[in-house]
Amino acid sequence: MQITFQAVHFTADQKLKDYISDKLQKLVKFYPKILQATVYLKLENSGQVKDKVIEVKLNVPGHTLIATNTDKAFEASFDDALDNIKRQLKKLNEKVQAVR
């Protein structure tokens, strides 16, 4: 799986990228045909405490899965988005199995 990072309005450190990459690699056990993952890291200047936004976009054959979340830290935001992506992958896998 190819993983691409897009950091908007800042430069993401390697530790954060490694954390996200390790977690994304584990998604293969839910759906083995993941082609590409794109992770958008954004800082919002809304004056709120929760200003770290993560958007995860997965490309699988025939579908694009997207999960977005906002939190105080990128790690927490990513974990919530990852749970959403896992749920979408399980649902997609069930649909594929039902067609077979």
Secondary structure, 3 states (H helix, E strand, C coil): CEEEEEEECCCCCHHHHHHHHHHHHHHHHCCCCCCEEEEEEEECCCCCCCCEEEEEEEEECCEEEEEEEEECCHHHHHHHHHHHHHHHHHHHHHHHHHHC
